[in-house]
Structure formats: structure tokens, C-alpha cells
Amino acid sequence: MIALLRQLAEALLAIALAPLLAGWVAQCRAWLQNRSAPSLLQPYRTLRKLFHKDAVLAEQASPLFRITPYVVFGTMMLAAAIIPSVTTDVPFARVADAIALVGLFATARVFMALAAMDIGTAFGTLGARREMMVGFLAEPALLMVLFNAFLMYGSTALPTVVHDALAFDTHGLLLRPSLAFAGVAFVMVLLAENGRIPIDNPTTHLELTMIHEAMLLEYSARHLALMEWASWLKLFNYACIGFALFAPWGIALHADTASPLLLALALLVLKLTVAGAVLAVIETVSAKLRVFRAPEFLSMAFLLAVLGILVHLLLRS
Amino acid sequence: MHMPSLATQFLHVLAAGLLLISFAMLAQRRIRRLIVLLAWQGALLSASTLLVAITAHQAHLYYSAALTLALKVIVLPWILMRLMKRLGIAGEVEPLVNVSTLMLVGLALVIFAFGLAQPVSALATTVTRQALGIALAVILLAFLMIIARRKAVTQVIGILALENGLFFAATSATYGMPMVVELGIALDLLVGVFVFGIFFFHIREQFDSLDLHHFESLKEE
């Protein structure tokens, strides 16, 4: 019972913090680009505004179009419950491994693409096709990154990975070049999957370049709010996967007492702050790639991840 | 899981860095950045040689690390940069087709090299024996780069990267070659780059371009 409460609390924490992370990234970007920054709470205000509006649906919209926001938000919430962000001692994290997690992200993507094509406008279809192209290239790269960690710790479950990584670190310094490869690859996948700048620009509505925004064009009010929230939650989830794989310090292994949990929470906020700032810097210094260059970018990520695995296998003996 | 010593771990990190730079060179379009990458590769090579010298107590490797630093990090990149400026190709971008395929071929080469090096490194007794596979991979990737490029300057950079790989292989398999051989190779490289520089000007005079595709139309008269 307590464990379930903990589980619920972790998922709710992710849902509550995700808009804050998005607001922080937007704020950092504005500072770096010499613009006056929007408030940190702007995403919450956007959500409140959208939830108070009346939804408008296209006449041709099928039920699929209506349920997609709920499905997408639900899968992202479930993913947030599976990823050990604060503690590994939650029931869902033990049930589903990281491969199931990739499957969850894929489910959300398929629903989004179908809903975007549902109305039949040109932009929705365009966005959906581009999203699927990016997705089918990013997914193997993400899996290879995960395999890196699985191979190193001998488990496909994120809690075990975190557990073993923390146990190794107490033994002494252990340099892992393969994890460095995987880390770079993971950042590239994160940028591509969350519609960040080298692949897609989250703030643009320019027809020729948008990917993610093109799929949301037909949504309004509460549906749009859920879709936006889900995309922020996705960024949050990716960041937490990254922390679990590459920077697991502070994640509480036992959640019986309050003090490790509070420490883990404080460290999570700290790590998110740093990660958000780094993301803003990456987005500011890089130029957006043409859509046709996206496969190159993602094949580079795939290559790096596979190289990580190979280097691990070679240097292990 | 047993823990290798800290020096060995650092060596592995440097070896992985060499491999990474090889792939970056394969995908780099700008000649100036290619030269910078070559210098970085030399720097990593020099650092790894120094580390081997310290851990294995091989006095002659200190000299070879210093030689690498002087020649491959400072002199050769400097000469190439000068050549680039003289030839007026400083901002030039080399068109590369199908980088994704090139990367996948490179990946296959790495797997091949690792497989090839496994039995050899099982027999070696040096602290760096596991890095032999990476050295072989660097060599094969440099070959791939020479094959994939069309411009004369980038092919020469490929040859220099190839030599870096060979040097790393020698260090990791047998603690380097005798000093005389190493000095000889260093001199060869230096002279080689000078000769290539003269060739560049001749090629450009003949064809108004450094694209080696024009060579295909050459006929004996």
C-alpha cells in the first residue's frame, strides 16, 4: 500500500515538474539569445488558459482524434512511473524494463501520427510522416544506448542498472569509455525525439521545417493542453532515463525513511537544472539541420552507441 | 568484476577517443576542421604513448611521445594549414555523398578489426594489448577515408591518419618500434608532406583543381 502511494507520488511529481523543466529551458534559451525571458511558470499559465477554453474539433474528426491526447498523456505518465527518477523502490519500476519503456514511447508516437493524419490536412500528414521518419531512426539508436548499459550491468531493468552503477562507484573510480559513447549518442537521440533544435524547432510554426508542431495544429483547448503537457513530460522522462543511466548519484535505493528521498529529490532538481541549461546551450549554438540531413545525424547517434558496445566488448577482457 | 588499474583505464579512454576522432574525420566536410581533428588525433596518440612509457617504464617511449607531439600536433598541421592557405582552399567544403552508408561501412570495418585483433592481443603481454583492435580499426578507417575522398589534400590527411593508426598499433602490440625506425618514419612523413605540397601545386596547375577525378582522363601520348 505504502509502495503504491510512493509510486503515485513519483508519477505526480513528474507531471508537476515537467512544465517547470520546459519553462526553465525556455528561460535559459531566452537569456542566451539576449531576449527578455518568459516567467518560469509560463507553461503552467498556458495549461490553465488552455483548460479554460472550449475545444473545437474538425467535422471529420474520428474518435481516434479525440482519444489520442489522453492516450499520449497516459503513456507518458506510465513511463514516468516506470523510470526510477527519485527512488528505485517503486513497484512499477520492477515490473517493466527499459525495452517496455521504448515500446511505450513508440505507442505514443503511433497514436500521435495517426491522429495528425486523421483530419486529412496537408500539414498534419507532413508532420506525421516526418515524425515517423525521425522516430524509426531514433528508436534503434536509443535501444543501442540502452543495450550499452544492459551489457555493462547485466540487466534490462533500470532499477538494477541504477543499483549496480551506484555499487560500482563505491568501489572506486572506474572509467567507462563505452558509457561516454553511449552518453553522446543519448543526447543526440534526446534532441531528435523531443523535437529540439538540430532536428526540429519547438518554437517555430514555419510550414517547411516544423515536425512536432505540425501534428498539433488541429488540436485546441484541453486536447492541446494534454498534448503539450505530454511533450514536456516526454522531455522530463528522457532526462530521467539519462540520469538513471549516466548520473545515478543520489537516487534513493531504499525508500523506508524520508531523508534519502528528500536528498534524492533535491539532487533530481539540481540535475534537471543543469540538464536544462545544457540543453539550452546546445540548442543555441547549433543550427537546425535540413530534414534530409536528419538521417545523417541519427545514424551518427546509432553509430556512436554501437561503437560504445563494441569498445566495451573489446576492452572488457 | 575485476578492476583494471587506473592507467590502463585511462589508456582505454584515450584509445576510444582515437577511434571517435577517426569517425569524425570520416564525416567531416570542411578541410580546416579535418586538419584540426588530425592534430587532436596526434595529441591523443602522444598522450597515450606517454602513459605507456610511464606504466611500462620504457625510456625510449618518452622520446617517441615528444616526437609525436612535436611532429603530429604542431609541425604537420601547421604545414597543412599553410598549404591550405597558399592553395586558397581554406573555406572549401568537400561534397560527401551518403555519409550514413559510409558510417555503416566504417562500423563493419571496426567489427572486422576487433575480430582480427582478438587472437593477436591474446598472445601479447603489453599493458595495452586490448587497444590493438582499436589501432587496427583506426588504420582501416583511414583507408576508407582515402577511398571515399576525392580531393588531394584530404587524401593526404587520410594517409597521415593511417600512419597515426600504425604508430598506435606498434605501441600497443610491442611497446613501439626501435628508435631508429621511428625517427626514419618521422623524417619520411615530414618529407612526404613537403613533396605532397609541391604535387598539389602541380596538380592545380595542370587541372585548375585539386579534384583527383580529373586523373581518370589522363592518357599516355
HADDOCK unambig.tbl for C-alpha pairs under 7 A between the chains (distance, minus, plus):
assign (segid A and resid 175 and name CA) (segid B and resid 9 and name CA) 5.96 0.50 0.50
assign (segid A and resid 177 and name CA) (segid B and resid 12 and name CA) 7.00 0.50 0.50
assign (segid A and resid 177 and name CA) (segid B and resid 13 and name CA) 5.12 0.50 0.50
assign (segid A and resid 177 and name CA) (segid B and resid 16 and name CA) 6.40 0.50 0.50
assign (segid A and resid 296 and name CA) (segid B and resid 99 and name CA) 6.47 0.50 0.50
assign (segid A and resid 296 and name CA) (segid B and resid 100 and name CA) 5.47 0.50 0.50
assign (segid A and resid 299 and name CA) (segid B and resid 100 and name CA) 5.90 0.50 0.50
assign (segid A and resid 314 and name CA) (segid B and resid 114 and name CA) 6.92 0.50 0.50
assign (segid A and resid 314 and name CA) (segid B and resid 130 and name CA) 6.63 0.50 0.50
assign (segid A and resid 315 and name CA) (segid B and resid 130 and name CA) 5.67 0.50 0.50
